[in-house]
């Protein structure tokens, strides 16, 4: 019973977070603002992501 409740709660919260993100992205004023918001969201909501800009410029061949 708890597993079912937990899975439904997780699905609801995930959907709510996606709606919040989409609403925030929809309020961008132009393409540059949209791209800036997308980069901001990706860098702050992906803790295991790897961004090439985090290393020195001569690090990658």
C-alpha positions in Angstrom: 0.0 0.0 0.0 2.8 2.4 0.9 4.6 1.6 -2.4 1.5 2.5 -4.4 1.0 5.7 -2.6 4.7 6.6 -3.0 4.7 5.9 -6.7 1.5 8.0 -7.2 3.0 10.9 -5.2 6.2 10.7 -7.2 4.3 10.8 -10.5 2.3 13.8 -9.3 5.4 15.7 -8.1 7.3 15.0 -11.3 4.3 16.2 -13.4 4.0 19.3 -11.2 7.7 20.1 -11.6 7.5 19.6 -15.4 4.5 22.0 -15.5 6.3 24.6 -13.4 9.4 24.3 -15.7 7.4 24.6 -18.9 5.4 27.6 -17.5 8.7 29.3 -16.6 10.2 28.6 -20.0 7.0 29.8 -21.7 7.4 33.2 -20.1 10.7 33.9 -21.8 10.7 37.2 -23.8 12.7 36.1 -26.8 14.9 33.2 -28.1 18.0 34.4 -26.3 16.1 34.5 -23.0 14.7 31.0 -23.6 18.1 29.6 -24.3 19.5 31.3 -21.2 16.7 29.8 -19.1 17.2 26.4 -20.6 21.0 26.5 -19.8 20.2 27.7 -16.3 17.7 24.9 -15.8 20.0 22.2 -17.2 23.0 23.3 -15.1 21.0 23.6 -11.9 18.8 20.5 -12.2 21.2 17.9 -13.5 23.6 17.1 -10.7 25.3 14.3 -12.6 25.6 16.1 -15.9 29.0 16.8 -17.3 29.6 20.3 -18.8 32.7 20.8 -21.0 33.0 24.4 -19.7 33.9 23.1 -16.2 37.5 22.1 -17.3 40.4 24.1 -18.7 40.2 25.2 -22.3 43.1 23.0 -23.3 41.9 19.9 -21.5 39.8 18.5 -24.3 41.6 17.6 -27.5 
